[in-house]
Each structure stands twice: as C-alpha cells, then as structure tokens.
Amino acid sequence: MKWMESFHALCILFPLIIIIVGVHGSAAKWNKYKKAIDVAVKKYKPCTSNDCSCYQSMLDNDLSTWEEGIRRSDFDAAIDRGTHYQIINHKLYRQTECMFPFRCSGVEHFILELIDKLPDTEMVINVRDYPQAPKWGKPFPIFSFSKVLKENHDIMYPAWTFWEGGPAVWPIYPTGLGRWDEQRIIITKEAAKHPWEKKKNVAFFRGSRTSAERDPLILLSRAEPDLADAQYTKNQAWKSDKDTLGAPPAKEIKLEDHCKYKYLFNFRGVAASFRFKHLFFCKSVVFHVGEDWLEFFYPAMKPWVHYIPVKQDLSDLRELIVFARENDDTVKKIAERGYEFIRDHLRMQDVSCYWQRLIARYTELLTWKPSLNKSLFEVKPKPKNKMEL
Ligand SMILES: *[C@@H]1O[C@H](CO)[C@@H](O)[C@H](O)[C@H]1NC(C)=O
C-alpha cells in the first residue's frame, strides 16, 4: 500500500516539478534583458533642465572637429555640398538654388523665428537626407540633419520636418509629414483612446521597403501573425509585388493609428527615420533597430530606459517581442519613460533652443567676419496668416 501511495504522489508531483522548473527556466531566460534594463535605468540621469541642455554633449561632439576654429578655406570646401546661407544684421540670406525648396523652407522657419537673437554668420546647410562630410576625408563644416557618429563630420541640426518638407505619403500625408507641434497633439489625442491595457500585444510596422534590412520583421509577421503585423507599403519606385517582398502593398496607416499596438518598430531609412519621435506619443514601446544613425536628440535617449534596442540584423527580433509579452509591466515602464522624455524635452521650443545654441556656438568658431555676399537673396518671413491656412 505504502509504495502505491508514494507512486501516486510521484505521479502528481513529477509533472508539477516539471511545470515549476519550466516556468522558472523561461523567467530566467529573460534575466539578461531585465538586468540590462535595471543597469540602464540606474545609470541614467534624467534630464531636468527646461531648455535644450540635454543635447549639449551632441553639440560639443559635433563641434569638436573645429576646436581650432573654422577657416575660410574649410568653409569654401563645403559650399557646393549644400545650400549657402548668411545672417547679416538680423536678416537671412540664401543662395538661389535649393535642391528641395520645402526642406529649405522648413529650415528657414526656425532661423527666421530666432533671427533677432542671432549673430552675423555664414553656413552651408545640406538638405539632402545623406550626410556629406565623411570622416575619411578632409573635414569641412556642413550642417546635416542626420549622421553616423563614427563616419561623418557633419554638424547636426534639427530636421526641417519639425516644420515642413517631410516625406509626402499619399494619401495620408499628401503635403509631407511635418508640423511637429500639430502631430504631438494629434497623436496624443488618438493615444488616449488606446490605453496600454487595450493595445494589442503585437509588433506593428507599416512602411516601404527602403532596404531589405526590414524583411525579417515582415517575414515574421507572415509566419506568426499573432506576434507581428508588419507589411510593406508602396514607395515611389514601386513597380510590382516584388518590391513589397512578394505580396501586394498594404494600405498606408497614419502614425496616430499605430497607437493600437503595444510594440512599434523604428528602422532607419536613407538616414535616420523621421517617425522615431512620433512613435513615442502613442505611449507604446518603441523597438529601435540599429544604433548608428542619429538625429541631434537621439544620444540623450537611452536604450532600455526609453526604448528597446534591436540588433541591426534583427537576429534578436522574435526573442524581444516574446520578452515584451511576458514582461508587460516592465516594458510598459519603458513606454512611459520614452513618452515622457519626448513630451518634456522635444517640444518646439527645444528645437528652437537647439538651433539658437548651434548657430551661436558655431559662429564663435568662424575665423572671419562674414559680410554680405551679393549673390545671395533675402529670405523673408512668410506672412503669418498664410502660414496658418
Ligand atoms: C558668394 O556665394 C556664392 C554662392 O554660394 C559662392 O559661390 C561665392 O563663392 C560666394 N562669394 C564669396 C566672396 O564668398
């Protein structure tokens, strides 16, 4: 009788042990990520300033190339790499040509707003996506919105898309994604309809196939639709389903409609992707792929504190999504911290503040006194009422 009872007990206990060990094992599997989060959060010193000084180290870094001053010959080497601007006696001047007029206009918006506070200066602003001053070459001073720290000398400025000139996505952003001040409000409103508990715990992505780097997420979505909903949309170059990885293109989805999902993906495009900052306003967790491409505000945001870092080759993609699902409270906090950072430190006044400091600091480095170049024309502020239309 005794051994029968023990046998029975074993029959009940054994599966129980397996379950306990199993659950414990899968929880232990997440220790590396949980530890990374703990370490990052402990190390992080929240930015408490109410101006743009959170981004000071980026500015220092960008200008460190020019510690000994910018010579006229350095500047001349930059002139045909971008659009030549001057500020003389609180007026803004520009060369006639600008490769992307709406982008120049997006840049000019911020400069004109500050013009009364800006010193006489002269700069070359690159409005292409791609940086222009590779580290392997002789440096020249050029302003670009995005770069790879170890590869480019470019001096970063806040992108034109904070105001206008962003990528036109038909039919959702026919005139181009811009007006960060308006987007902040639009996305916040929509996010309120999708509190964390109601969001789908699915990885979401809609965007074009700028590079094959995004394919693993699309393929994961096709294989395991309960984990990911990721599809390619058309871009201008779209000719057939081949350009959307063998499936018909998906419909474009406005950024605020991404808020229904807990896990939102950010990939680089040609350079850093404009959507990054928008995603945080959903109060979803941002999965940020790769760490090379920067905009001026990226280095103030930290992996695991504000977003989940994903390897460039997406080899940890599936694991990270499962981690997020099984550690809901932990990743919810990442979403909250990311949201709060962007809400508090990437306001329009922070963008203006960065422009002002950038121009002031850069101008101190010029070793000549700029005087009006007669071939430039004056850029006048747009009439207010026209801008509000
Ligand atoms: C004036 O600006 C034009 C256009 O950028 C440039 O080609 C030229 O070198 C400038 N001249 C001087 C004297 O700086």
The ligand as an SDF file (V2000), in Angstrom:
LIG
                    3D

 14 14  0  0  0  0  0  0  0  0999 V2000
   29.0920   84.0610  -52.6450 C   0  0  0  0  0  0  0  0  0  0  0  0
   28.1580   82.9850  -52.6770 O   0  0  0  0  0  0  0  0  0  0  0  0
   28.2640   82.1410  -53.7970 C   0  0  0  0  0  0  0  0  0  0  0  0
   27.1090   81.1630  -53.7460 C   0  0  0  0  0  0  0  0  0  0  0  0
   27.2170   80.3060  -52.6810 O   0  0  0  0  0  0  0  0  0  0  0  0
   29.6290   81.4780  -53.8110 C   0  0  0  0  0  0  0  0  0  0  0  0
   29.7500   80.6270  -54.9460 O   0  0  0  0  0  0  0  0  0  0  0  0
   30.7160   82.5060  -53.7850 C   0  0  0  0  0  0  0  0  0  0  0  0
   31.9670   81.8850  -53.6450 O   0  0  0  0  0  0  0  0  0  0  0  0
   30.4940   83.4930  -52.6340 C   0  0  0  0  0  0  0  0  0  0  0  0
   31.4590   84.5390  -52.7230 N   0  0  0  0  0  0  0  0  0  0  0  0
   32.2410   84.9240  -51.7220 C   0  0  0  0  0  0  0  0  0  0  0  0
   33.1720   86.0640  -51.9550 C   0  0  0  0  0  0  0  0  0  0  0  0
   32.1910   84.3610  -50.6250 O   0  0  0  0  0  0  0  0  0  0  0  0
  1  2  1  0
  1 10  1  0
  2  3  1  0
  3  4  1  0
  3  6  1  0
  4  5  1  0
  6  7  1  0
  6  8  1  0
  8  9  1  0
  8 10  1  0
 10 11  1  0
 11 12  1  0
 12 13  1  0
 12 14  2  0
M  END
$$$$
